[in-house]
């Protein structure tokens, strides 16, 4: 088969479409013939040499994919060759085939085409696990999503609205904010021109956000704590603004607030399996009903992965950027 390899870390040009050995599904794994994968920030970090796959994972980038079941490993039941699926991966999505633990496999939701389904697993798993399973967002509460026009942001807005929450977003510029509004965002904050703490307090009569989904890390830590409501929960899922900052524990105590930080890729198999089961129960029906849909900005042939990475680095997109295999 062919896969996107990284012979040496570097810029987008470091991504090389090359012939590599076919993966063999092990105990409890399914071999998927990949139709499409999606580009995530973690892929950019891996390309640069800053985020290696966990031990035992595929060396190729790609944290999600869609495709068809090509073979079943020992001990696998409930799936058949030819089934259309999408999957959460620890790596290997940028390839023509990938071996997937069966617990990380999902059927393509009703009403969604095979290629578009590649935009689902990583964002849906990230949002559901952090916003709902960890931070316990409830109907009537306010969620603040940083990067509301990103793949994760567009999914978070829709899922929060689907459960009856009020949603605030930060995004760069009126065009991206308009797209967030189309998805249901109630409070629109241009982080280039406005202070999100002031704008959020103004829109909530000083209450703040019950849950904040944060991709920035250190740069936003102090202001995120200020933006939290009493009993608020800050969920940090990215470090685009750095990894070290001072935390005022007194401010947390005053608000009886909590800060959590999670990384989906390195979670153990049993945790990922539980998250995937939750998606199938709670999120897949919303997608099948058309209440929630993945937002895809554009697709590239997988052989043009370098250009897809440049698009993500430019932040010119809204939603997901996909890579489609030659055989899709």
C-alpha positions as CSV (number, residue, x, y, z in Angstrom):
1,X,0.0,0.0,0.0
2,X,0.9,3.7,0.0
3,X,1.0,6.1,3.0
4,X,2.1,9.6,3.8
5,X,5.5,9.2,5.5
6,X,7.7,11.6,7.3
7,X,11.3,10.7,6.5
8,X,12.6,13.8,8.4
9,X,10.6,16.3,10.5
10,X,10.0,19.7,8.9
11,X,7.5,21.8,7.0
12,X,4.7,20.5,4.8
13,X,7.2,19.4,2.2
14,X,8.4,16.7,4.7
15,X,5.2,14.7,3.9
16,X,6.1,12.0,1.3
17,X,3.6,9.6,-0.4
18,X,5.5,6.3,-0.4
19,X,5.0,2.6,-0.7
20,X,5.0,0.9,2.7
21,X,4.1,-2.6,4.1
22,X,0.4,-3.4,4.5
23,X,-0.7,-3.5,8.1
24,X,-2.0,-6.8,9.5
25,X,-4.9,-6.7,11.9
26,X,-4.0,-8.2,15.3
27,X,-6.2,-9.7,18.0
28,X,-9.3,-7.5,18.4
29,X,-8.5,-5.4,15.4
30,X,-10.2,-4.6,12.0
31,X,-8.3,-3.8,8.8
32,X,-9.9,-0.8,7.1
33,X,-9.4,0.2,3.5
34,X,-9.3,4.0,3.9
35,X,-11.5,6.2,1.8
36,X,-10.6,9.5,3.6
37,X,-8.8,10.9,6.6
38,X,-8.9,14.4,8.1
39,X,-6.2,16.9,9.1
40,X,-5.8,17.8,12.7
41,X,-3.4,20.1,14.6
42,X,-1.8,17.0,16.1
43,X,-0.8,15.9,12.6
44,X,1.1,19.2,12.1
45,X,2.9,18.7,15.4
46,X,3.9,15.1,14.4
47,X,5.2,16.4,11.0
48,X,7.4,18.9,12.9
49,X,8.7,16.2,15.2
50,X,6.9,17.4,18.3
51,X,4.2,14.8,18.8
52,X,5.2,11.2,18.2
53,X,2.6,8.4,18.1
54,X,2.1,6.3,21.2
55,X,4.0,3.1,21.4
56,X,2.6,0.4,19.1
57,X,0.6,2.9,17.0
58,X,1.1,3.4,13.3
59,X,4.0,5.7,12.5
60,X,2.0,7.6,9.8
61,X,-0.1,10.7,10.7
62,X,-3.9,10.7,10.8
63,X,-6.1,10.4,13.9
64,X,-9.3,9.5,12.1
65,X,-10.5,7.9,8.9
66,X,-13.5,6.5,7.0
67,X,-13.5,3.5,4.8
68,X,-14.6,-0.1,4.3
69,X,-13.8,-3.1,6.4
70,X,-11.3,-5.2,4.5
71,X,-10.5,-7.9,7.0
72,X,-11.2,-9.0,10.5
73,X,-8.5,-9.9,13.0
74,X,-8.8,-12.8,15.5
75,X,-11.5,-12.4,18.1
76,X,-13.5,-9.8,16.2
77,X,-17.3,-10.1,15.8
78,X,-20.2,-7.8,15.0
79,X,-18.6,-6.5,11.7
80,X,-18.4,-7.9,8.2
81,X,-16.1,-7.3,5.3
82,X,-17.5,-4.5,3.2
83,X,-19.1,-2.6,6.1
84,X,-18.8,1.2,5.7
85,X,-17.2,2.6,8.8
86,X,-15.3,5.5,10.4
87,X,-12.7,5.2,13.1
88,X,-10.8,7.0,15.8
89,X,-7.1,6.3,15.5
90,X,-3.8,6.8,17.4
91,X,-2.2,7.2,14.0
92,X,-2.2,5.8,10.4
93,X,-5.1,7.6,8.8
94,X,-2.9,9.0,6.0
95,X,-2.7,5.7,4.3
96,X,-4.6,3.3,2.0
97,X,-5.1,0.8,4.8
98,X,-5.0,1.0,8.6
99,X,-5.5,-1.6,11.4
100,X,-8.1,-0.3,14.0
101,X,-9.0,-1.7,17.5
102,X,-12.6,-2.8,17.1
103,X,-13.7,-0.7,20.0
104,X,-12.7,2.5,18.1
105,X,-14.8,1.6,15.1
106,X,-18.2,3.2,14.3
107,X,-20.7,2.7,11.5
108,X,-21.1,5.6,9.0
109,X,-24.1,7.5,10.3
110,X,-27.3,7.3,8.2
111,X,-27.5,10.1,5.7
112,X,-23.8,10.8,5.6
113,X,-21.5,9.8,2.7
114,X,-18.4,7.7,3.2
115,X,-15.8,10.5,2.6
116,X,-17.6,13.1,4.8
117,X,-17.7,10.6,7.7
118,X,-13.9,11.0,8.0
119,X,-14.6,14.4,9.5
120,X,-16.4,12.9,12.5
121,X,-14.5,10.6,14.9
122,X,-11.8,12.9,16.3
123,X,-13.9,16.0,16.8
124,X,-17.0,14.2,18.0
125,X,-14.9,12.1,20.5
126,X,-13.0,15.2,21.7
127,X,-16.1,17.3,22.2
128,X,-18.3,14.7,23.8
129,X,-15.6,13.4,26.1
130,X,-14.5,16.8,27.4
131,X,-17.7,18.9,27.3
132,X,-20.2,16.2,28.4
133,X,-18.4,13.3,30.0
134,X,-15.8,15.4,31.9
135,X,-17.3,18.9,32.3
136,X,-20.9,17.7,32.4
137,X,-22.5,20.5,30.4
138,X,-26.2,20.7,31.2
139,X,-29.2,22.2,29.5
140,X,-29.5,25.9,30.2
141,X,-25.8,26.3,31.0
142,X,-23.4,28.5,29.0
143,X,-20.6,27.0,27.0
144,X,-17.7,29.1,25.7
145,X,-15.8,27.6,22.8
146,X,-12.5,29.0,21.8
147,X,-11.8,28.6,18.1
148,X,-15.5,28.3,17.3
149,X,-14.9,28.0,13.5
150,X,-12.5,25.1,13.8
151,X,-13.4,21.5,13.3
152,X,-13.8,21.0,17.1
153,X,-15.5,24.3,17.5
154,X,-18.1,23.7,14.8
155,X,-19.0,20.3,16.4
156,X,-19.0,21.8,19.9
157,X,-21.5,24.5,18.9
158,X,-23.9,22.0,17.4
159,X,-23.8,19.4,20.2
160,X,-24.2,22.0,22.9
161,X,-27.2,23.6,21.1
162,X,-28.7,20.1,20.6
163,X,-28.7,19.5,24.4
164,X,-30.2,22.9,25.1
165,X,-27.1,24.9,26.2
166,X,-26.3,28.6,25.4
167,X,-23.1,28.9,23.3
168,X,-20.5,31.6,23.1
169,X,-17.6,31.4,20.6
170,X,-14.4,33.2,19.9
171,X,-13.2,33.4,16.3
172,X,-11.1,35.6,14.1
173,X,-13.2,38.0,11.9
174,X,-16.8,38.5,11.0
175,X,-16.9,35.8,8.3
176,X,-16.0,33.0,10.7
177,X,-18.3,34.4,13.4
178,X,-21.1,34.4,10.8
179,X,-20.6,30.7,10.1
180,X,-20.7,30.0,13.9
181,X,-24.0,31.9,14.1
182,X,-25.4,29.8,11.3
183,X,-24.6,26.7,13.4
184,X,-26.4,28.1,16.4
185,X,-23.9,30.2,18.4
186,X,-25.6,32.8,20.5
187,X,-22.7,35.0,21.6
188,X,-20.1,36.0,19.0
189,X,-16.7,37.3,20.0
190,X,-14.0,38.5,17.6
191,X,-10.8,37.7,19.6
192,X,-8.9,40.0,17.3
193,X,-11.0,43.1,18.3
194,X,-12.7,42.2,21.6
195,X,-11.8,41.0,25.0
196,X,-13.7,37.7,25.5
197,X,-13.9,38.1,29.2
198,X,-15.7,41.5,29.0
199,X,-17.9,40.4,26.1
200,X,-18.9,37.2,27.9
201,X,-19.7,39.0,31.1
202,X,-21.7,41.6,29.2
203,X,-23.8,38.9,27.4
204,X,-24.4,36.8,30.6
205,X,-25.1,39.7,33.0
206,X,-21.8,39.0,34.7
207,X,-22.4,35.3,35.3
208,X,-19.7,34.0,32.9
209,X,-19.4,30.6,31.3
210,X,-20.4,27.3,33.1
211,X,-18.0,25.4,30.8
212,X,-15.1,26.6,28.6
213,X,-13.5,24.4,25.9
214,X,-10.0,25.8,25.4
215,X,-7.4,25.1,22.7
216,X,-5.0,27.9,23.7
217,X,-3.6,26.7,27.1
218,X,-1.2,29.1,28.8
219,X,-2.0,32.2,26.9
220,X,-5.7,32.1,27.9
221,X,-5.4,30.5,31.4
222,X,-5.8,33.6,33.5
223,X,-8.6,35.1,31.4
224,X,-10.4,31.8,31.2
225,X,-10.6,31.6,35.0
226,X,-11.9,35.1,35.1
227,X,-14.5,34.1,32.5
228,X,-15.8,31.1,34.5
229,X,-19.0,31.2,36.3
230,X,-19.4,30.0,39.9
231,X,-19.0,26.2,39.8
232,X,-17.5,26.6,36.3
233,X,-15.4,24.0,34.5
234,X,-12.5,24.8,32.3
235,X,-11.5,22.0,29.9
236,X,-8.1,22.5,28.3
237,X,-7.6,20.4,25.1
238,X,-4.8,22.3,23.3
239,X,-1.7,24.3,23.9
240,X,-1.6,26.6,20.9
241,X,-0.9,29.5,23.3
242,X,1.9,27.7,25.3
243,X,2.1,25.2,28.1
244,X,3.2,27.1,31.2
245,X,1.3,29.8,33.0
246,X,0.6,30.9,36.5
247,X,-2.7,29.8,38.0
248,X,-4.4,31.8,40.7
249,X,-5.8,29.1,43.0
250,X,-7.5,31.7,45.1
251,X,-9.6,32.7,42.1
252,X,-10.6,29.0,41.6
253,X,-11.5,28.7,45.2
254,X,-13.7,31.8,45.1
255,X,-15.6,30.3,42.2
256,X,-15.5,26.7,43.3
257,X,-14.3,26.1,39.8
258,X,-12.3,23.2,38.2
259,X,-9.6,22.9,35.5
260,X,-9.2,19.7,33.6
261,X,-6.7,18.9,30.8
262,X,-7.0,15.8,28.5
263,X,-5.3,14.4,25.5
264,X,-7.4,11.9,23.5
265,X,-4.6,10.2,21.5
266,X,-2.8,8.8,24.4
267,X,-5.8,7.5,26.4
268,X,-5.9,3.8,27.0
269,X,-8.0,1.5,24.8
270,X,-10.7,1.0,27.4
271,X,-11.3,4.7,27.7
272,X,-11.4,5.3,24.0
273,X,-13.8,2.3,23.7
274,X,-16.1,3.9,26.3
275,X,-16.0,7.3,24.5
276,X,-16.9,5.6,21.1
277,X,-19.8,3.8,22.7
278,X,-21.1,7.1,24.1
279,X,-20.9,8.6,20.6
280,X,-22.8,5.8,19.1
281,X,-25.5,6.2,21.8
282,X,-25.8,10.0,22.1
283,X,-24.3,11.6,19.0
284,X,-24.9,9.3,16.1
285,X,-28.7,9.6,16.4
286,X,-28.3,13.4,16.2
287,X,-26.3,13.1,13.0
288,X,-28.7,10.7,11.5
289,X,-31.6,13.1,12.3
290,X,-29.7,16.0,10.6
291,X,-29.5,17.9,13.9
292,X,-25.7,17.8,13.9
293,X,-23.5,17.6,10.8
294,X,-19.8,17.7,10.3
295,X,-18.6,20.9,8.7
296,X,-16.1,20.2,5.8
297,X,-14.3,23.2,4.4
298,X,-12.5,21.4,1.6
299,X,-11.0,18.1,0.5
300,X,-7.6,17.3,-1.1
301,X,-6.2,14.2,-2.7
302,X,-4.1,12.4,0.0
303,X,-1.1,12.8,-2.3
304,X,-1.5,16.5,-1.7
305,X,-1.3,16.3,2.1
306,X,1.3,19.1,2.1
307,X,-1.2,21.5,0.7
308,X,-3.8,20.4,3.2
309,X,-1.3,21.1,6.0
310,X,-0.6,24.6,4.6
311,X,-4.4,25.3,4.6
312,X,-4.7,24.3,8.3
313,X,-1.6,26.3,9.2
314,X,-3.1,29.4,7.5
315,X,-6.3,29.1,9.6
316,X,-8.2,30.1,6.5
317,X,-10.6,27.2,6.8
318,X,-13.9,26.7,8.7
319,X,-14.5,23.2,10.0
320,X,-12.5,20.2,8.7
321,X,-10.0,19.7,5.9
322,X,-10.1,16.2,4.4
323,X,-7.7,14.0,2.6
324,X,-9.1,11.5,0.1
325,X,-7.3,8.4,-1.0
326,X,-6.9,7.6,-4.8
327,X,-9.2,4.6,-4.6
328,X,-12.1,6.4,-2.8
